[in-house]
Amino acid sequence: MSVGSSLPSALPSGVPCWVELATVDETASHRFYEGLFGWQYLLSRDPATRTGRYLIGTLEGVPIGGLYQAAPGQASAWMVNISVHNAQAAANWVQRLGGSVTLEPTVLPQRGCIMHGIEPSGAPFVLWQPPPDWAFAAGFPNTFAGADLNTRDGEAADGFFCRLFQYTSLQVGDNRGVDYAEWRLNQEPVLYRYVMGPEYPPQAPPHWMVYFSVDPARGTDATAGHALMLGGTVLVEPYDTPRGRIAILADPAGAVFSVIDHSRVSEGWGRAEVDDPYDD
């Protein structure tokens, strides 16, 4: 398997361009993902993190995501970053569209400019203005496969992101009350939005679910079993969907993510009972 291909350097606005993990246990998380996905890490300096440290995960030398120490009181969580052409202009639009900016645009050495915000349905998000030579491996086994915004207010989330990035929204949920939308850019899916149903407890806040591809030769079930052996947790046992066979996992520090085997698809959406990842 080769991950030599990556997103083009001149990214359009609105495309997932990075994923990163804020963790309460940097060492445990580092070891877990190294064992589960074969990632290797390089240390970088980052003025936006509490410790000034930022680990860049790589696979066959290509960057696949970041890892840094969470701030005091912050839970471990994965976050997708969305590309913008101009972080300052994007921050202005975020506020005009009813969102809030929680981290003003911040320049990172050799890595462009980022900003953090909260969208109107209450979910955090990160926008990144990447440099021209940006590299991000995605769509290969053990790399980023996609992300869902899980929210209570689909209309508010759709309105905000579709106006910010000129997405079109396509309902892809089934006819049994699953409110699941696909956000498209130039007719290509880029992100998904799900309205949390009764499988999520009322206290579960809006959040992103990040997916990583697994090798079909290994499969979702074996990957979930491996996560257990490495000290992780299987929150939702593997189940079939039209997008592929999915399992929802948590790493040893509590960060929730999903793995997906796109070769295993079904015609209907499986119903999975979800343990509350935010239950202390």
C-alpha positions as CSV (number, residue, x, y, z in Angstrom):
1,M,0.0,0.0,0.0
2,S,1.3,3.4,-0.9
3,V,0.1,6.7,0.6
4,G,2.2,8.8,-1.7
5,S,-0.9,10.6,-3.0
6,S,-2.3,13.4,-0.8
7,L,-4.7,16.3,-1.1
8,P,-3.4,18.9,-3.7
9,S,-1.4,21.8,-2.3
10,A,-3.9,24.4,-3.5
11,L,-6.9,23.3,-1.5
12,P,-10.4,24.6,-2.2
13,S,-12.1,26.2,0.7
14,G,-14.3,23.7,2.6
15,V,-12.3,20.5,2.3
16,P,-11.2,18.5,5.3
17,C,-7.4,19.1,5.3
18,W,-6.3,17.7,8.7
19,V,-7.3,15.8,11.8
20,E,-5.9,16.2,15.2
21,L,-6.3,14.7,18.7
22,A,-6.3,16.7,21.9
23,T,-5.5,14.1,24.6
24,V,-5.2,14.0,28.3
25,D,-2.4,11.4,28.0
26,E,0.0,12.1,25.2
27,T,2.2,9.1,25.9
28,A,-0.7,6.5,26.0
29,S,-2.4,8.0,22.9
30,H,0.9,8.0,21.0
31,R,1.5,4.3,21.8
32,F,-2.1,3.3,21.0
33,Y,-2.3,4.8,17.5
34,E,1.2,3.7,16.7
35,G,0.2,0.1,17.5
36,L,-3.3,0.3,15.9
37,F,-2.5,2.1,12.7
38,G,1.3,2.0,12.4
39,W,1.7,5.7,12.7
40,Q,5.1,7.3,13.4
41,Y,5.4,10.7,15.1
42,L,7.6,13.7,14.6
43,L,7.8,16.5,17.1
44,S,6.9,20.0,16.0
45,R,6.6,23.3,17.9
46,D,3.2,24.9,18.1
47,P,2.5,28.2,19.9
48,A,-1.2,27.4,19.9
49,T,-0.9,24.4,22.3
50,R,-0.6,24.6,26.1
51,T,2.8,22.9,26.1
52,G,4.2,24.2,22.8
53,R,4.5,20.6,21.6
54,Y,2.7,19.1,18.7
55,L,3.3,15.6,17.4
56,I,2.7,15.0,13.7
57,G,1.7,11.5,12.8
58,T,3.0,10.0,9.6
59,L,2.5,6.9,7.5
60,E,5.2,6.0,5.1
61,G,6.5,9.5,5.6
62,V,3.3,11.3,4.7
63,P,1.5,13.4,7.4
64,I,-1.8,11.9,8.5
65,G,-2.8,13.9,11.6
66,G,-1.7,15.6,14.8
67,L,-1.6,14.9,18.5
68,Y,-1.2,17.4,21.4
69,Q,-1.8,17.7,25.2
70,A,-5.3,18.8,26.0
71,A,-5.8,21.9,28.1
72,P,-6.7,21.5,31.8
73,G,-10.4,20.4,32.0
74,Q,-10.5,19.5,28.3
75,A,-11.6,16.0,27.5
76,S,-9.7,13.9,24.9
77,A,-11.3,14.4,21.5
78,W,-10.6,14.1,17.8
79,M,-11.3,17.1,15.6
80,V,-11.4,17.5,11.8
81,N,-9.9,20.7,10.4
82,I,-11.5,22.4,7.3
83,S,-9.5,24.3,4.8
84,V,-10.0,28.0,4.1
85,H,-8.2,30.4,1.7
86,N,-8.0,33.2,4.3
87,A,-8.4,32.5,8.0
88,Q,-9.0,36.1,9.0
89,A,-11.8,36.6,6.4
90,A,-13.3,33.2,7.4
91,A,-13.3,34.4,11.1
92,N,-15.3,37.4,10.1
93,W,-17.8,35.3,8.1
94,V,-18.2,32.9,11.0
95,Q,-19.4,35.7,13.2
96,R,-21.7,37.1,10.5
97,L,-23.3,33.7,10.1
98,G,-24.1,33.3,13.9
99,G,-21.0,31.4,15.0
100,S,-18.4,32.5,17.5
101,V,-14.6,32.6,17.3
102,T,-12.8,30.9,20.3
103,L,-9.3,31.2,19.0
104,E,-8.4,34.2,16.7
105,P,-6.5,33.3,13.6
106,T,-3.0,32.2,14.7
107,V,0.0,31.7,12.5
108,L,2.0,28.5,12.9
109,P,5.6,28.3,11.7
110,Q,5.7,26.6,8.3
111,R,2.1,25.4,8.8
112,G,-0.2,28.2,7.8
113,C,-2.8,29.8,10.0
114,I,-5.6,28.3,12.1
115,M,-8.7,29.5,13.9
116,H,-11.2,27.8,16.3
117,G,-14.9,28.5,16.6
118,I,-18.3,27.3,17.7
119,E,-21.1,26.9,15.1
120,P,-24.7,27.8,15.9
121,S,-25.8,24.3,16.8
122,G,-23.1,24.3,19.5
123,A,-20.3,22.2,18.0
124,P,-16.6,23.3,18.0
125,F,-14.8,23.4,14.7
126,V,-11.3,24.3,13.4
127,L,-10.6,26.2,10.2
128,W,-7.1,26.0,8.7
129,Q,-5.4,28.1,6.0
130,P,-2.7,25.6,4.9
131,P,0.6,26.6,3.2
132,P,1.0,25.9,-0.5
133,D,3.1,22.7,0.1
134,W,0.5,21.2,2.4
135,A,0.4,17.3,2.5
136,F,-2.3,15.2,4.2
137,A,-2.8,11.5,3.5
138,A,-6.4,10.5,3.3
139,G,-8.5,7.7,1.7
140,F,-6.0,4.9,2.3
141,P,-6.0,2.2,5.0
142,N,-5.1,3.6,8.4
143,T,-5.7,7.2,7.3
144,F,-8.6,9.7,7.5
145,A,-11.8,8.5,5.8
146,G,-14.4,11.2,6.7
147,A,-16.2,12.9,9.5
148,D,-19.7,13.4,10.8
149,L,-21.0,16.4,12.7
150,N,-23.3,15.0,15.3
151,T,-25.7,17.7,16.4
152,R,-29.2,18.3,17.9
153,D,-30.0,21.0,15.4
154,G,-29.4,19.8,11.8
155,E,-31.1,22.9,10.3
156,A,-28.8,25.3,12.1
157,A,-25.7,23.3,11.2
158,D,-26.7,22.9,7.6
159,G,-27.4,26.6,7.3
160,F,-24.1,27.7,8.8
161,F,-21.7,25.4,7.0
162,C,-23.6,25.5,3.7
163,R,-23.4,29.3,3.6
164,L,-19.8,29.4,4.9
165,F,-18.5,27.0,2.2
166,Q,-21.2,26.9,-0.4
167,Y,-22.0,23.3,0.3
168,T,-25.0,21.6,-1.1
169,S,-26.8,19.3,1.4
170,L,-28.2,16.0,0.3
171,Q,-30.4,13.9,2.7
172,V,-28.9,10.3,2.7
173,G,-30.7,8.9,5.8
174,D,-33.2,6.2,5.4
175,N,-37.0,6.4,5.6
176,R,-37.1,5.3,9.3
177,G,-36.3,8.7,10.7
178,V,-32.6,8.8,10.4
179,D,-31.7,12.4,9.7
180,Y,-28.3,12.1,8.0
181,A,-27.1,14.6,5.4
182,E,-24.2,14.7,3.0
183,W,-22.5,18.0,2.5
184,R,-21.1,18.3,-1.1
185,L,-18.7,20.6,-2.8
186,N,-18.8,20.6,-6.6
187,Q,-21.0,17.5,-6.5
188,E,-18.4,15.6,-4.3
189,P,-19.2,14.6,-0.7
190,V,-16.8,16.3,1.8
191,L,-18.5,15.9,5.2
192,Y,-21.6,14.5,6.8
193,R,-24.1,15.8,9.4
194,Y,-26.2,13.6,11.7
195,V,-29.0,14.6,14.1
196,M,-28.4,12.6,17.2
197,G,-31.2,10.2,18.0
198,P,-32.3,8.4,21.1
199,E,-29.2,6.2,21.1
200,Y,-27.4,9.3,22.4
201,P,-28.2,10.4,26.0
202,P,-29.7,13.9,26.4
203,Q,-26.4,15.3,27.9
204,A,-24.3,14.3,24.9
205,P,-23.0,17.6,23.4
206,P,-22.7,18.3,19.7
207,H,-19.4,16.8,18.5
208,W,-17.5,15.5,15.5
209,M,-17.0,11.8,14.7
210,V,-13.8,11.2,12.8
211,Y,-13.5,8.0,10.7
212,F,-10.3,6.1,9.7
213,S,-10.2,3.5,6.9
214,V,-9.2,0.0,7.6
215,D,-7.6,-2.4,5.2
216,P,-10.4,-4.8,3.9
217,A,-7.9,-7.7,4.3
218,R,-7.9,-6.8,8.0
219,G,-11.4,-5.7,8.4
220,T,-13.4,-3.7,11.0
221,D,-13.9,-6.6,13.4
222,A,-10.2,-7.4,13.7
223,T,-9.3,-3.8,14.1
224,A,-11.8,-3.4,17.0
225,G,-10.3,-6.5,18.6
226,H,-6.8,-5.1,18.2
227,A,-7.9,-1.8,19.8
228,L,-9.1,-3.8,22.9
229,M,-5.7,-5.5,23.1
230,L,-4.0,-2.1,23.1
231,G,-6.1,-0.8,26.0
232,G,-8.9,0.9,24.0
233,T,-12.6,0.3,24.3
234,V,-15.3,-0.8,21.8
235,L,-18.2,1.5,22.3
236,V,-20.2,0.1,19.5
237,E,-19.6,-3.4,18.1
238,P,-19.1,-3.6,14.3
239,Y,-22.2,-3.0,12.2
240,D,-23.1,-2.6,8.5
241,T,-24.2,0.6,6.8
242,P,-24.4,1.8,3.1
243,R,-21.0,3.5,3.6
244,G,-19.3,0.4,5.0
245,R,-18.8,-1.7,8.1
246,I,-18.2,0.6,11.1
247,A,-17.1,0.2,14.7
248,I,-17.0,3.1,17.2
249,L,-14.0,2.9,19.5
250,A,-12.3,4.9,22.2
251,D,-8.6,5.1,22.9
252,P,-7.0,4.6,26.4
253,A,-7.4,8.4,27.1
254,G,-11.1,8.4,26.2
255,A,-11.0,10.0,22.7
256,V,-13.8,8.5,20.6
257,F,-13.4,7.7,16.9
258,S,-14.7,5.3,14.3
259,V,-13.1,2.8,11.9
260,I,-14.7,1.8,8.6
261,D,-14.2,-0.9,6.0
262,H,-15.6,0.6,2.8
263,S,-15.6,-2.8,1.0
264,R,-18.4,-4.1,3.3
265,V,-21.6,-2.2,2.5
266,S,-25.3,-2.9,3.2
267,E,-28.5,-1.5,1.8
268,G,-29.8,-0.3,5.1
269,W,-28.6,1.6,8.2
270,G,-27.8,-0.7,11.1
271,R,-29.1,0.4,14.5
272,A,-26.4,0.6,17.1
273,E,-26.8,1.3,20.8
274,V,-24.1,3.9,21.7
275,D,-22.5,4.1,25.2
276,D,-22.3,7.7,26.2
277,P,-18.6,8.7,25.5
278,Y,-19.2,11.8,27.6
279,D,-20.4,10.0,30.7
280,D,-17.9,10.5,33.5
